[in-house]
Amino acid sequence: LGKKAKYTTGKVNSVFGFRDDPRFVQVSTPIHSGNSGGPLFNQNGEVVGIIISQLNAMKMFETTGDIPQNVNYAIKLPYLKALIQLLPKSPDLFSHRQTYSDTSQMIAKLAQSVLTVVAE
């Protein structure tokens, strides 16, 4: 839908994901193909998760006869930080051959770059 960053509002519907998975949150924020990997911000502008998926409306309709609306999921930041720690340490892992002293510094830099784009 363009090259410029977009901002969409929504609510956290559950602090658990599909089948009560504690690694995820369920959000009502409308998402579309291509939104995966986008940051989920809280009302203070802090990244609290990364959008990963939406409920498959067609399968839900086939199973229940109901079409769900805005049932989407984001991975929680603490779980994501744990995953990042498992990645191999490499200066090429992130753009511009930058290295970060810790995960929170890398995530803060990522969040700042996203906020800069959204503010434009």
Secondary structure as UniProt FT lines:
FT   STRAND          12..14
FT   HELIX           18..20
FT   TURN            22..23
FT   STRAND          24..27
FT   TURN            33..34
FT   TURN            36..37
FT   STRAND          39..41
FT   TURN            43..44
FT   STRAND          47..54
FT   HELIX           57..64
FT   STRAND          72..76
FT   HELIX           77..86
FT   TURN            91..92
FT   HELIX           95..97
FT   HELIX           103..119
//
